[in-house]
Amino acid sequence: MSNDIGFEISPGVGLGDAYPLLVIAGPCVIESEELCLAVAGRMKEICRRLGLSYVFKASYDKANRTSVTSFRGPGLEAGLEILRKVKELHQVPILTDVHDESQIAAVAKVADILQIPAFLCRQTDLLVAAGESGCVVNIKKGQFTAPQDMERAAAKVMSTGNRRVCLTERGTTFGYHNLVVDMRSLPIMRGFGLPVIFDATHSVQLPSGQGGSSGGQREFIAPLLRGTLAVGVDGLFMETHPAPEQALCDGPNSMPLDEIEELLTSGRDIHELVRKSR
């Protein structure tokens, strides 16, 4: 009997021991249909060349922006229509955030992975409703949460019978506009028998560090990404943009699109080495 960790996300794309390293990447928020289509097409081609699996991500609504005046996205209906076009044109799975139970039925018709934002990782009704959708559920570990506590968050989803659950590390906050990545959290959470993803870009965010918006330390994306792959993860989550300095959300911690292939090439090699040693 196999003890492999993981599951299929959509035909030909999976997460875990039996699958290639998964890359979840796209802009933080849907800025336009053109941007999403361009990023998805470029990322799909990069991952194809490198032998990696790919899922496109973008949010139709970022409900937890620093300021009430911050750009949140096009909203549910218009955002899902753009995500549907990306899925149909590029034939890639889709991940997007859900913020309350009322959004899940509509989002589940388009998305393959429902993502529970870190600030909402303890919301029982949201977790249960996401599990009942039948979609893969990615729970981001709260910035305020110990990794051991995420086993109970996952159990809320799995109480519905849905066992396609993964956990994402995105750094821990100690206040003062900073996040710290504790590498111990990765094997702790994988010890629950669930695939683990590392959010390489939100982990270098400086929450509210620019007053009315968050800052970021992009120069630490590469070392943290390589370090977590050496510890052992099943997937990478990355926000990327062709021109991060012009992004409407999370530009300071987004990876420039033209720098991703080189980083993922070294990341793939580390992942394959670690897999062989297991």
URPE-V766029 format. One record per residue. N is the residue number from 1. D_LAST is the distance of its C-alpha to the last C-alpha in whole Angstrom. Layout:
BEGIN
n: [N:N]
d_last: [D_LAST:D_LAST]
END
This chain:
BEGIN
n: [1:2:3:4:5:6:7:8:9:10:11:12:13:14:15:16:17:18:19:20:21:22:23:24:25:26:27:28:29:30:31:32:33:34:35:36:37:38:39:40:41:42:43:44:45:46:47:48:49:50:51:52:53:54:55:56:57:58:59:60:61:62:63:64:65:66:67:68:69:70:71:72:73:74:75:76:77:78:79:80:81:82:83:84:85:86:87:88:89:90:91:92:93:94:95:96:97:98:99:100:101:102:103:104:105:106:107:108:109:110:111:112:113:114:115:116:117:118:119:120:121:122:123:124:125:126:127:128:129:130:131:132:133:134:135:136:137:138:139:140:141:142:143:144:145:146:147:148:149:150:151:152:153:154:155:156:157:158:159:160:161:162:163:164:165:166:167:168:169:170:171:172:173:174:175:176:177:178:179:180:181:182:183:184:185:186:187:188:189:190:191:192:193:194:195:196:197:198:199:200:201:202:203:204:205:206:207:208:209:210:211:212:213:214:215:216:217:218:219:220:221:222:223:224:225:226:227:228:229:230:231:232:233:234:235:236:237:238:239:240:241:242:243:244:245:246:247:248:249:250:251:252:253:254:255:256:257:258:259:260:261:262:263:264:265:266:267:268:269:270:271:272:273:274:275:276:277:278]
d_last: [17:14:12:11:12:15:18:21:23:26:26:24:22:19:16:13:10:13:14:15:15:18:21:23:26:30:33:33:36:38:41:42:41:42:39:37:37:37:34:32:33:32:28:28:29:27:24:25:25:22:20:19:20:23:25:29:29:33:35:38:39:38:39:38:40:41:45:47:48:44:44:42:42:44:43:42:44:44:41:39:42:40:37:38:39:36:34:37:37:34:32:29:28:30:29:31:32:34:37:38:39:42:40:37:39:40:36:35:37:35:32:29:27:29:28:29:31:29:33:33:30:32:34:34:37:35:31:33:35:32:30:33:33:30:29:25:26:24:25:25:25:28:29:31:28:25:22:22:25:24:23:26:27:24:26:29:28:27:30:31:29:27:23:22:22:20:20:21:21:24:25:27:31:33:36:38:37:33:29:27:23:21:17:17:18:15:12:16:16:13:14:17:15:16:15:15:17:19:22:23:27:28:26:28:31:34:36:39:39:42:44:45:41:38:37:34:32:31:30:27:25:23:22:21:19:17:17:15:13:12:11:9:12:13:16:19:22:25:29:31:34:36:38:37:40:42:39:41:38:35:36:35:32:31:30:32:32:32:30:27:26:25:23:21:21:19:17:16:15:13:11:10:9:7:5:6:4:0]
END
